[in-house]
Amino acid sequence: MKGKLILPYIMLNLLSGLGSAVMFWLSSYDPIWIGTFFATFTMPFFLMVLSQAFSIARTSKNLPLIQLINLAAVAWVIFQLYVRVGPSSASEYVALGLALFGALTMQWYIRIFSNYGRKKSAAIVRGQTLPELSLHRLDETSTSSASFIGDKTLVVFFRANWCPFCMNQLKEIRAKADQLDKAGVKVKFISNQGIDHSKKLTRTLDLPSNFEILQDVDLRAAKALGIEDMGGAPSGMPGYPVDTVMATVIVLDETGQVLFGDETDNYRIRPHPDTFLHVFGVGNNVSPIAA
């Protein structure tokens, strides 16, 4: 259900922000519309523009700076109405309504949409091996997690190309390719987004030989781990499955045992590579953990 609401949330706030900018001009620069603009436009601008421009792979849980901008904007609208002794025209009622709409929907996004509400997987346990995961390569041949044995392996389950936080997370890991190669680490990016989308991503990231994108057909692997997110994809994403996966990072040693697992409960909060790559002896001059 949440996936069906996120695109309308973004578009309605975006249009409200743009409409506020138009009203600011049409009203001969009535300052009340400045507040309405920032109350509605800030979040979609962050999600659609800033996250891409600055390659943001993670945020704080409650986005305090954005919430502060939103709160200040709503307070500005209320202040403008206060000095006017309350709203006296339809446009002022609209301005107040849009500002409150921006504030309420932001809280929905931060407190409800962003959180998976996931339970810790019983299959991702440090010191234990994963259940065998059925997967497919991009040439459509079948494989499984048994093929990981013999190599140190970094497994990253990501949602799809449409998720900016996923893409920025993968780019961060891609930037460590040379160090990972020297440490003998194989990297597996896994999703159910479809082979064509994954082939495009392979080209976009220019993946080296120690990286591979694998397909999780029908979310079989995700379901085996208990990390599937049914109906979690945003509506309005043609060509992508409606079901997806909860972002997950797993570090495996040569025997297939789990050395590290990150099961974030918030899709905006991804582990920084330094928090798990040191397990392989990559970065910060940290000694590798013996397999």
Sequence and secondary structure as in RCSB ss.txt:
>XXXX:A:sequence
MKGKLILPYIMLNLLSGLGSAVMFWLSSYDPIWIGTFFATFTMPFFLMVLSQAFSIARTSKNLPLIQLINLAAVA
WVIFQLYVRVGPSSASEYVALGLALFGALTMQWYIRIFSNYGRKKSAAIVRGQTLPELSLHRLDETSTSSASFIG
DKTLVVFFRANWCPFCMNQLKEIRAKADQLDKAGVKVKFISNQGIDHSKKLTRTLDLPSNFEILQDVDLRAAKAL
GIEDMGGAPSGMPGYPVDTVMATVIVLDETGQVLFGDETDNYRIRPHPDTFLHVFGVGNNVSPIAA
>XXXX:A:secstr
 HHHHHHHHHHHHHHHHHHHHHHHHHTTS THHHHHHHHHHHHHHIIIIIHHHTT     SS HHHHHHHHHHHH
HHHHHHHHTTS  SHHHHHHHHHHHHHHHHHHHIIIIITB      SS  TTSB    EEE TTS EEEGGGGTT
SEEEEEE   TT HHHHHHHHHHHTTHHHHHHTTEEEEEEESS HHHHHHHHHHHT  TTEEEEE GGGHHHHHH
T EETT S SS TTS S EE  EEEEE TTSBEEEEE  SBTT    THHHHGGGT STT      
